[in-house]
Each structure stands twice: as C-alpha cells, then as structure tokens.
Amino acid sequence: MPWRRMRLRNSEVLARCDASGELVANDGRVEIRYKPKDGRAYFAGVPNLRPPGGTPKIEPDSFCGPGETVKKSSKPKNKAAGTAAGATSAPEKPEGDEILAYADGACSGNPGPAGVGAVALWADQSRELSEYIGEATNNIAELTGILRAVELAHELGRPLRLYTDSQYSIGVLTKGWKVKANKELVAKVREALEGHPDIKLFHVRGHQGVRLNEQADELAVRAVQSRESTGWVGT
C-alpha cells in the first residue's frame, strides 16, 4: 500500500493509504512513519490526521522501508517511566534521535507571578525556554513547562524523554490522580501526551544537583523576575 503525506499535530508524517489516497485504517488507527527509513511503525487515530493542504502527495509503498511496530505499555495513559533520584542517574545527553528535556515552573507567591523554564537537547542542538505566564500557581507553571516540551517534540517529530521535579504533574498525568483544579490545562497536556507516539515522562528530585533541572529552574525564576518571555532559543 502507498503512503500519503499528512499532518499529525505539528508534525508531517507518512500515513498508509490506498491508490486513491484514502487513509487505510484498522480499528480506527492508521499506520504512520515519522521518517521513511527509521524502521519504526507507529499508529495514529484517523481524527488526528489532517491533510497538509494542496494536492495530496502519494508515495509508493517502497518509499518507506519495513517497520517494526513500536509497542506501547499495557497502560497507555501512563507515560511515566521511572524516577531519577539524583545527579548520578539523571542524563545530560540525548540518546539516538530523541529529545532530552527538563522542564520546571516557578512563582512568587502561590498564586502569584509565574514563569516556566525548559531545556531541550537533541542531535547537536540545544535550546532553552524562559516564559512568563502571568498570575498563576506553581502547579500551573509546572504543567505548562511540560506542555512546552511536548509541543517541541510534536514540532520536530522526535521521541521525547522528559524530566520534571513536579510530583503533582506526574500524579495527574500518569498515575490517575483525581484532578480538582486546573482541569482544562491537565486535559490539554494529557491530549498532547497521547497525541505523540513516543514520550517517556520521568520524575527527578528537585534541588539535588541535577544540572539540567537546576538550569530549567533558573530559567523559570528568570521569567518571574523579568516578567519577560524568550520562547525557545538556541544555546
């Protein structure tokens, strides 16, 4: 079967289709590839796939090599993969084509002026984000930091290994904690996580000498103090 170029969130993907360009789905999910030759086959829900616009571009079956289905956890909503206790167990370099990210939030008062900080590394690239989000709680800032890292992974079409020191975020996003506040934001982050086929979310203890986590914290504090946002910038 041929492949059709489609959009999945902010990424361009190749999706299985028939000769006329109609998506071929099994139980509502379509086989996709982020890259023609990466050897990994993912599946996306039909409603999440959108045409990029213009005349549909269809590639032959041979355009993508054989792919091995990426297995998901038996509990697909749980994207937590463990806890990094300290500096010795928290990585500083990405593996393969993944993005390695650390995200944090800060506020002056709770609620109060709040900021987000994040660090992302992949291949030979390194970026950081410092974003002021106005009056908010610390939990909102932490969730927003995670969301920014997930959005970047969507944009770049890369796997993501993400570290946060927020137990609250880990709880509401991966452990099924009851959401009493921030329901819309939690739902938005959950949707972003579920919309990406390859994300691992880890908890790391804060203020334990984990360099990249400390860097993310400094960026969040900087945003609170300056009341300014940088967006993602290269470092």
N, C-alpha and C positions, 0 to 999 in steps of 0.2 A: 504493500500500500504506500502511496506517496505521502508527502509531508506538506503542510501548509503553514506559512508564517502567520503567527498570531501574537496577541499581547496578553500576558498574564501579569496583572497588576502593572508594575512599571518596567517589566522585562519583556523582550521579544523572545519567543520560543518557537519551536517547530512542533506542530501537532499532527497526529495521524488523520488522514482524510481519504476520501475515495477519489476517483478520477475526476469527478465534477467539482471537488473542493469542499464537499460536505464533511464535517467532522465525523469520525468514526468512534463511537462511544460504547463502552461496556459497563453496564450498571451506572450510567451517567458520568463516567470518567474517561478521559481521553489520554492516550499515551503521548507524552511530550518529551522533548530534549531541549536543554538549555544551549548546548553546543553540538554540532554534528558528530564529532568524533570523541566525545568524552566518555563513552561507554556506559553511561548511567541512564536508565529509563525511569522517568517519573510519570505520575498521573495527576491530572487536574480536572476539576469539575467543569462540565460544559458551561455553566453560567459565568464562570470566572474567566473564560477565554473570549477575547474580543478581536475582531479584525483590525489590523493597523490602519486601514483606510486605503483607498485606491483599488486597483485591480488586484484580486487575490493572486499571490505568488505561490505557485505549487512547485515543489521539488520532487525528483524521483525517489523511489524507495532507497536506492543506493546512496543518496545524499548523506544519510546517517548510517554509521556502522552498527553492528549488533550491539544491543544494550542490555545490561543486567538490571533487572528491576531493583530499585532501592527499597529495602524493607523498612517499614515503619514499625514503631513499637506497638505492642498489643493494646496499649492505651494511648491512642494517637493524640489526645489532647494534652498529655503530659510530655512536655518538651524539655523537662529538667533532666540533666544527665549526671548530676552529682554536685559535690561541694569541694571547692578548692580552699583548704584551710589557711594557707599562708603563702609567703613568697616562694617557698620551695616547690609548691605544687600548682602555682598559677603561671600559665605560659606567657611568654613575651614575644613569641614568633608564631605566625600562622603556619598551618600545615597544608600542603597541596595548593589547591586553588581557593581555599576558604578565606573568609574574612574573620579575623580575630578582633573582637571588640570588647571594650569595657565601658559601661555607662553608669552614671551617677546623677543624683539630684541633690539640691541644697535649698534651704530657705532661711530667711532671717525672721524668726518667729514661726509659729505653726498654727494657722496660716500666716503668710507674710510674703514679701518679695521673694520670688523663687527663680532658680536657674537650673539648667541642665548642662551636663558635661559628658562628652563621649570621646573615645579614642578608637580608631579603626586601622588595622593593618592588613594588607593583602599583597601578594607578589612583592614588588619593590615599592609599593605605595604606602604612605602613612598620612592619615588625616585626623584632624581633631575638630570638635564642635563645642562651642560655648554659646548657649542660648538663654536669653532672659524670657520668662513666660508670664511675668506679671505676678499678681497676688494669687498664691496657691499654697497647698500643703506640701509637705515633704514627700508624701506618697504619690501625689500627682506628678511632682518633678521626677521621681524615680521611674514611674511608668512612662513618662514622656521620653526620658533618656533611652529606655529600651525600645520604644517605638521608633525613635530616630535611627537607631542602629538597624532595626529590621527593615525600615524603609530604604536604607542604603543598600542592604543586601538584595532587596527586590530590584532596585535600580540597576545594580551591577550584575544581577543574575548569578550570584555566587553563594555557596553554602556559608552559613554563619555559625560561629561559636562565640557566644555572648556571655559575659560575666557581669554580675550585679551584686552589690552587697545588701540589697533590699530583701529581707525575708518576706515582707509583705508582698512584694511583686512576685516572688517565687510562689508564694502561697496561693494568690488569686489567679495566677496564670497557669500553674502546673499541678497544684495539689487540691484543687477543688474547694478552696476556702470560700465561704459564703461572702458575697460582695454586698456590703451595706452602704458603702459610699463609692463615688467615682464610677458608677455603673457604666455610663456611656464610654468613658475612657478605657476601662477594663475591657469592655466588649470590642472596642476598636483595636486594642493591642492584641487581643485573642484572635480576632479576624485576620490581622496582619501575620501573626504567627502561623495560623492554619493555612494561609494563602501561600506560604513558602514551603517547598517540599523538604528542605534540609536545614533545619535550625536546631542547635543544641543550646540550652539555657542552663547556666551554672550559677550557684551561689558562691561568693567569695567573701570572707570576713573583712570588714572594713577596718582601716587604720591598723593594719598588721604588716606594713612594709611591702605590700604588693604594689610595685612601681606604677603599673599602668592604671590600677584602680585609684591610686593616690593622684595620678595625673588627671583622671576624669573628675575626681572630687575638686581639684584645684580649678578646673575649667568651669565647673558648676558654681563654685564660690565666686569666681571672677565675674560671671554673668550677673550674680546677685549684686555684687559691689558696684559694677559699672553700669548696670541696667542696660546693657547692650548685647547684641547677638552677632555672631560671626558667620553662622552657617558652617558647613564643612569646608575646611581649608587645609591645604597640603602643609606638611611639616618636613 
